[in-house]
Each structure stands twice: as C-alpha cells, then as structure tokens.
Amino acid sequence: MWTSLPRLTALIIAIGLVGCATLAEKAGDRLADSLSAGIGNARDVETVRSGLPAYLLLIDGFIHTNPDSGGMLLAGARLYSAYAGGFVSDAERARRLADLGLDYARRGICVDHKSFCSALIGNDFADFERELGKLSEDELGDLYVLASSYAAWVRADPGDFARLAELPRIEALLRRVTELKRDHDHGNALAYLGVMNCLRPESLGGRPQLGKTLLAEAFQVSGDRNYMTKVLEAEFCARLLFDQERHDQLLNDVLAADPVTDDLTLSNVIAQDRARQLIESGKDYF
C-alpha cells in the first residue's frame, strides 16, 4: 500500500511525521524545563507532591509515542528520579519509581552517545572512565541527569549491595560534572559528592573531612542560597563525626534563613522541614 503512493506524497508524509516527532520532543523538553522552574519556585510541598504524578503520566505518554527520543527520556528521568527521591515515603514505591528514572536516563543518554553507552553498560571500569573523560560541556546536562538518577536509584534502596556496588561509577560521573562546571545545579553536584564521602567513617574508607569541604563549597557556589547543603552536612557528616555543635549550628542557620530565592525556594522549604526533624532526632542521637 505504501509503495503505491506517489513518491512526492510519500516524502511529504515522511517529513510531516518527523516534524511531529520533533515538535513533540521540543514540547517535552519545554515541559520538563517549565516544571523544573515551577517546582523550584513553589512554596507548598504538598501541592507539588500531589500534582507532579499527572506530569509523570504525561511524560510517559510522550515517551510511549516517541521511545527513541533522548530528550523525552532524559526529561522523564529527571522527573521520576526527583519525585522518587523527594516526595515518596513508601519504600517499595520509591524503589519502583527510581528504577524507572534510571532506566529512562540510561536509555536517554544512549541515544546520542553510543561509545559512552557501551562503556556504561559494560564491566570494564577503566573503559568507562576513558569514555566519560571524552564527554564535554555540551553533554553536561545529559551527564548530570544520569548521575543524579543513579544517586536517586541507590538512595531508594541503600541496603541493596548491587546498588552500592555502583557507587564508584556514580562518583566518577559526579566528578566529571564538577570538572566541567563546578557550580552546576546551584552546587548540588558538589553536594552529592560531599554526601558520598560522608557515608562511611574514615576507618572504613570514608572521607568525612573532604565531604564537609565539598558541602561547604556547594553552599558557597550557590551564592549562599542552597540551604539543603547545610542540612546534608549536618545529617551525613556532622552525625558521622558525632559533632553535635556543628550539627546544631548548621540546622539553626537553616531555620533562621529566608527560604524564598529563585529556583531554590521549594528545596529550601524542604530543607527547613528536614532541619526540624533532625534537631528533634538529634536529642536521642548524640
């Protein structure tokens, strides 16, 4: 049937289909960017928590229609990983959503980066590092989505040894992000690295002092606006070192701050809520 169409008509149809796919991809990218801006500037956590699932389904629809769109897949990864990590309390559900976020991230980055994709799914870590080093600032956004989706995936089930085994790969991804742009995502790439260095005591291979330094730098490069970095230092570094004075100082600084600032308002509101919880639980911890 297709071959019976005049060649010119066939060409017009083909161009039209490509155009529709391109428009849909651009719409998906704009949707993800607009959602990120809207979410970042929101002040009510529950509004975001209850409203975001509708947009997850919408992104799923875009991906179902255009499953080979790197932009769509990475947009889905961003939203699913953020939702799983920040808004879902049920452990099994968070794990399931984070799994999907990482799947989208891997598929998305593989669309345009074939050599890196092969190294990513392979077992040769040296090859992975070599291919990672070839990625430039042009790939920074895609790389960071993959790194943060990986981190959310581990966070969803930190008792899973298969996930913990991926920590060196995640750390390498984040290091590359910060090499390309030190202050990427308001210092959050540095903050991820800081937390990773405070997951274990020094006697077991951790580097808590380096973690503290990275988290302090993350706050600084954000223009002293990203208060989640202080909460993370208190929760992971100060507690690991049993430094109650530093722990309480950091959390009280967060609670005394004005959370409203461009792109970080919701994060700061969540940081203040977490700070209150940590101050309360700190009474039994120290």
N, C-alpha and C positions, 0 to 999 in steps of 0.2 A: 504493500500500500504506500509506504514511504517513498519507494523508488518511482512510483507513478506520478509523483508531484513534479511540477516544473522545477528546474534547478534554481531559478531565481526565487520562487516561493519558498523552497526548502531553505535557502540561505537566509531569507528574511526571518523565517520561523526560528532558525538556529540562533541568529543574532538576538532575536527577541527573548529567547529562553535564557541566554547568557546575561542579557541586560536585566531580566527579572531577578536572576540569582545574585547579580552584583548589587542591585538595589536592596534586596533583602539582606545581604551581608552588611551593607553600609547601615541599613536600618538597625540591624542587630548591634553593630558597633556603637552607633549613636545611643541606642537604648542602654547599653551597658555603661557608657560614659555618663549619660544623664542620670542613671540610677546611682552610680558611684557619687556623683555630685550631690544628688538629693539626699542620699543616705548619710553622707559625710556631714551635711549641714543640719540634719534632723536633731531635735532635742528630746523627742519622746521615743524611748526604746521600744515600748510595746506596740506603737504604731508601725515601726519598721518590722518588728518580729512578726506581726500578724499580716502585713501587707506584702512582704517580699515573696512568699510562696507563689503568688499569682504570676510574678515576673519570671520565676524559675520555670513555670509551666510554659510561659510564652517563649522563653529561650529554647526550651526543649522542642517546641513546635518549629522554630526556625531551624534547629539542628536536624530534626527529622526530615524537613523539606530539603535541606542542603547539607548532607552529612560530611561533605569533604571541604567545608568552609573553615579554614583555620581561624578566621576572625570570630565566627559564631562559636566554635568550640572553645576558644580561649575566653570569650565573654561568659559562656556557661561555666567554665572552670572558676572564673573569678567570683561569680555569684554563688555557686553551690559551696565552694570552699569557705567563703566568708560567712554564709548562713550557717553551715555546719559548725564552724568554729566559734561563732559569736552568739547564736540565738537558739540553739537546740540543746535542751538539757537531757533528753533521753539518749543514753549511751549507744544503744543499738541503731537508733535512727541517725544519730550524728555520724556514726561509722559508715552507714549506708550512703549518706549524702556526700561525705568526704571521699568515699571510694569513687563515686560518680564524678566529683570535681576533679580528682586526679586523672581519671580516665579521659575526661574531656581535655585536660591540659596536655597530656601525653599525645593524644591524637591531634590536637591543635598545633603543637609545635612540630609534629612530624610532617605536616602538610608542606611547609616551606623549607625545612631544614633536614634533608634526608640523611646526610652523613652524621649529623649530631644525633638524629633519631636512632640510627643503627647502634651508635655507641651508648645511647641512653638505655636501650633495652638489652644490651649485651652485658657480659660478665667481666669484661676487661676494664678495670677502673682506670688504668693508665691511658687507654684509648679514649675513655670518656673524658678525662681531664684534657687531653690534647684537643679533642673536638670542641670542648667547652671553651678553651682558650681562643679558638678561632672566631667565636661569636663576638660581634662588635656592638657598639652603642645602638645601631639600627635595630638590633634584636633584643634590646634591653627589656622592653615591655613584655614581650613573649616569655623571655627567660625568667622574669620576676613572677609572672603568673604561675609558671611551672614550679618555681622554688616555693612560693607561698602555698600552692596547692599541695605540694609534697609535705610541707610543715603541718598543714591542717590535717592531712591524712594520718600522720604519726600521732598528732595530738588526739585524734579521735579514738585511738586505742594504744596508749603508751605501754601497755603490758604485752603487746604482740612483738615477739622477738624478730619476726620477719620485717616488721616496720622499723624497729630500732636499728636493724642492720643497714637500713638506707640512710642513716644519719650522716655518714661521711659524704655521700652523694649530695645530700641536701646542703650540707655545709659548703661544699665546693661550689654549688650553684649560687648560694648567697654571697660567697666571697667574690665570685665573678661579677655579680650585680654591683657590689660595692666598689670593685675595681673600676667598673665602667662609670658609675655615678655614685659617689659616696653618700649623698643625701637623698637617694631615691625613696619615694613614697614617704616623705616627711620623716626620714630616719628609720622607718620600720624595717628596712633590710638589715641595718646595723643592729636593731633591737632583736630581730630573730637570731642573729649570730651571738649577741650577748647572752640571750637565754640559753642557747645551746651550750655555751661554755659554763653555765651555772647549773647544769642538770646533774652533775656528779661532783663529789668532793675531789680535791687535788690528789688525794691518795689513790683515787680510782681513775685518774686520767682527766679529771675536770680542770678547768682553768678559771676559777671564780673571779680572780682579780682582773683578768682580761675581760671577763663578762661584764663586770662593773664598769670598766673603762669604756667598753663599746656601748653600753646602755646610756652612760653619761654623755657620750659623744652623740648618740642618737637624739637625745633631748636637745643638745646644743644645735645640731644641724637643722632641727625643725624650727629654729628661731625661738626656742624655749616655749613651744606651744603644744607639743605632743606629750601630754601627761601620762599616757599609758606606759611610756618608757620608764617612768619613775615607779609605777605600780609593779611592773615586771621586775625591776631591780629589787624592790622590797620582797616580792613573793619568791623569786628564784635565787637571788644572790645573797641578800641580807639574811634570809632564813637558812640558807645553806651554811652560812658562816656564823649563825647564831648571834648576829649583830642587831640586837633589839633597838639600840639607839638610832642606828641608821635606818632600820626598818620603819620605826615610828616617825622619824623626821621626814622621810620620803612621802609617806602616806598623808601626813598632816599638811605637807606642801601641796599635795594634790587636792585635798579637801578645801584648802584655803583659796585655790585658784578659781578664776572665772573660766568656765569650760567653753564659752562661746568663742570660736575662732574659725576662720574659713577652712572648710574641708575636714576639720578635726572635731567639730562640736560633738557629734554622737560618740566618737571614740573617747573623748574626754568625759562625757556624761557616764559612759560605761566604766571608765577608769575610776571615777569618784565612787560609784556604787561598789566596785570591787575593793576600793580602798577601805570603805566602811566595813566590809566583810572581813578583810584581813586584819584590821585593827581589833575587831571583836575576837577572831580566832587566835590572834597573837597572844591574847591573855593566857591561853592554855598552851600555846606552842613554846613560849620562852620560859 
